[in-house]
Amino acid sequence: MRLGAPDAALTRFSGLAAVTELIDRLGIIDKLDAAVGPIKDRDRGCSAGQMLVGMSAAQLCGEDFLVGLDRHRADTAGQALTPVPGLASTTAAGLARKFIEGQWAAVETGGSVTCTPPRWTCSPRSTRTGPSS
């Protein structure tokens, strides 16, 4: 063990690599974008899905306020692992203000679509869940 100054090349949130892989494989950002629809006039910067996933990733790392996005963003090594690198608190707040009531409801719809495993079933006679054979 070595004591000293923290190494910026390391992060305590290495588990984000698995989260990012899962988000990519399931297409969660695209599904949220499809459910919510566009929140901006121009197609630049973060989409609604990216903002929601970026905020969720910061919450998984223990952040619970928008300013936590800035702390999450300051973790150089963690940014290489997070699903939406570079999301600032001011960007997230600005994008959140653009949501209208129906789009907030669509966030829940998009969340349920992304959490429904399409190929998994549970037979009424079986207690085992998993990929159907």
Secondary structure, 3 states (H helix, E strand, C coil): CCCCCCCCCCCCCCCHHHHHHHHHHHCHHHHHHHHHCCCCCCCCCCCHHHHHHHHHHHHHCCCCCCHHHHHHHHCHHHHCCCCCCCCCHHHHHHHHHHCCHHHHHHHHHHHHHHHCCCCEECCCCCCCCEECC
